[in-house]
Amino acid sequence: MITGASSGIGTALAHALAKRGHGATLVARRRERLEELASEVRDQHGTRAEVLCQDLGSSSGRDQLAAAVDDLGLTVEVLCNNAGFGSAGPFIDLDRERELEMLALNCDAVVDLCARYTPGMVERGRGAVLNVASTAAFQPLPGQSTYAASKALVLSFTESLHQELGGAGVAITALCPGPVRTEFSRVAGIEEVESSTPSFLWASAEDVADAGVRGLETNDRVVIPGAVNRLTALAGQHTPRSVLLRGVARFYPAGRA
């Protein structure tokens, strides 16, 4: 099961898993894109592909998703929690409802789907979960305060699950990409940051997805694609907050109210 499969990393994950022989259950809100992806997966990889259109930002939507999976007679062996979005700007200027919607999708959906499907994996003694976080998870980001906090939750939650399920035969991995050329920047309203960031810092969705799946295959706790991103994540963890926050605000004008 791949959430947020209609674009970007989600689409790339579908192909990365399908070429390894996995059937795919593609979940997102945009049916036309999902149907197109399902056709590509079947034609290119010869694997099963199902389309389930659901809004995972509500508990009722997640209930409907689980019911649809049951109706199809499917067992979730690999769960990729990729659905999510971001925002940018001084927090006091952002739309309150939109920020709450972000937390519901970025955080609630991840915890809920893990709660629904990891117990069965443990019972079977096999399974895998890839939760897509971000290098934003390693430090607070003025100008993306809610988004960074949501990804920090995903990272911390995933690392805890990795330890808890270490002997259960279930792989649990957090994928923490840096900048990726997807629709994310447009949705988050940070196109100017993308245009001003050196091109070598940007990765393709395909490379990120492949790194995540390879990390899942070896049950890595955390995967950070790219040497530069690994260095920035390390700096984000260990740089004194007073220094780091001022530096981020200078780089990222949205962090200054």
N, C-alpha and C positions, 0 to 999 in steps of 0.2 A: 504494500500500500504506500503510495507516494502522494502526499498532500502538497498543494500548491504546484500541481504538475502542469499547469497550462502555459508556463513560460519559464525562462531562465534556468536556474539550477534544477528545478523540479523536472523540467523536460529532459535535461541532460541526465539526471538520475534514472529516469525511465529507460533511456537508451543504454546507459551503463549497466543496469541490472538485466535488461532484456538480452543483451549480447552475452551475458553469462548464463542465460537459460532460464531466468526467472520470469514467470508471468507477472503482469503488472495490473494493479487496480489503481486507476488514475483519478485523483480527487481534486476538484477545484470548482469554481462557480461558472466558468465560461465553457459551456458545452461544445460549441463549435470548435474551439481550440483543442479540447480534450479528444473529440472525435477524430480530428486530423492527426493528433499524436498517436492515438490508438491504431489508426490505419498505418502510420509509419512504422510503429513497433511490430505489428503483425507482418507487414511486407518485408521489412529489413531484417528481422530477427527470427521470424517464424514462431513467436511465442504468443501466448494468450494476453489480451489486453481488454480490460473492462473499464467503463466510464461511469463514474458516480458524481453527479453535480450536487454539491452541498456547500453551504456556508458554515464553516467550522467555528466561527466566532460566537456561536450560541450553543448552549447545552442541548437544545432541541435539535439543532442541525447535526450535532454529533450523535445523538440518539438515532436520528434517521439514517445516518451513515452506517452505524453498527447494525441496524435492522436490515439495510440493503445488503451488507456483506453477508449476513446470515441467510438472507433469502437466496443469494447466489450460491450458497453452500461452500463459501470460501473460508480458508484458515489463513490468518495473517501470520506469515513466517518471518517477513522482513517489513519493518515499519520505518518509513522515512518521514519524519515530521519537518517539512520544509515550508509550509504555508506561513506567511507573515508579511509585514510591511513596516515601513518606518515613516518618520516625520522629521522636520527640521525647523528650527527657529527658537527664539526665546520661549520658554515654557509658558509664560504668562500671555503670550500672543497666540498660542495654539488652541485649536478647537477642543474643548473638554471631551465631548462625546467621541471624537475621533481618537483621542489618546486612550480612552477607555476601551474602544473597539480594538486598538492595537494590542493592549494588554490581554484582552480576551483571546485574540488569535495567536499572538506570539507566545503566550504563557499558558493560559487555561487549556487551550486545545492540546498543547504538548503534554501537559500533565494528565489530562483526561484520557487521551488515546493511549498513553503508556499504561495508565491504570486499567484500561479495558483489555489490552492485548499482551502485556508482559506476563501476567499470571499464567496464561495458557502456554506461553513459551517455556516458562519454568517447568510446568507440568510435563511438557513434551521433552524437556531436556535439550532444546535447541531453539534458535531464533536469533534475531538481530534487530537493533534499533539504532537508527542514525538520526540524531537531533541536530538540526542546522541552527547554530548560534552565529557568532561573528567575532572578528577581532575587536569589535566594539564592546564585547563582554569583559574585556580585561581591565577596563578603566572607565570612570565616568566621562561623559562627553557633553560639556555645555554646548547647547545648540541641538543636541539629539538626546536630551536627558532621559526621556521615557524609553526610547528605543534601546539605548545602551543598557538601561536598567533591566529591560525585558530580556535582552540577550544574556545578561549576567545571570539571571534566574535560570535560563535554559542551560547554560554552561554548568553552574553549580549543581543543579538537579541531575544533569546527565552524569557528572563525575561521581555523585553520590550513588546513583543507580549502578554505575560501572563497578563500584566497590561492593555494593550489596549483593549483586548477582554474579560476582566473580567466579563462583564455583558451580553455577547453575547451568552452564553450557549456553548462555545467552550473551551475545556480544552487544555492548552498549558504547557508542562513540558519539562524541560531540564534534561536529564539523564547524570550524571557525574560519571562514574565508575573510580576506580583506576585500578591497574593491573588486567588484565583478561587473562586467558589462552586461547588464540586464535592464529590465524596466524599473528596477528598484529606485534609481536616482530620480526618475521622472515622478514616480508616485510619491516619493519622500520630499520632492521639491528642492533637490540639491543638484540640479544640472550644472550650476556654476562651479560647484566643487569638483564635479567630474571633469569639466573642461580645464580646470586649473591644476589638476593633479597629474604628475608625470605619467606617461603612458606605460612605463615599465612596471608601475605598481598595480596595473590592472590585469586581472586574469580572465580567462574565458570560462563560461559556465561549464563547458565540457571538461576542462582540466580540473576544476574544483570538484565536480561530481565524481570524476574518476579517482581523485585523491581520497574523497570520502568513502567510496566503496572499497578501495584497497585498504584503507584504514579499518573499515568494518570487518573485512575478511581476516585481519590479524588481531581484531579486538583491541585496537588502540583506544586509549581513553579519550584523547583529544587529537584532532588532526587540524593543523594550520598550514594550508597550502602556501608555499613560497617562502624562501629564506628571509626576504625583507619583512614579510608579515610575521614570521616567527620572532624576529628581532623586535619589531614594534610591540608585539604582544608581551614580550619579556620586559620591555621598557615600561609598558603600561602597568604591569604588575608591581614593578620595583621602584619606579621614579617617585620621589616624594610628591604627595598630592598637591601641595602648594605650588610646586614648580610645574607639574604636569598640567594642572588646570589653567594656569596662566598661558602656558604654551599652546594648549588646544584652542583657547579663546583667540589667540593671535592668528593661528592658522585658519580658524573656522569662524568667520565674522558673525555667523548666526548665534554663536555662543556669548555674544555681548548684547545685553539688553539695552 
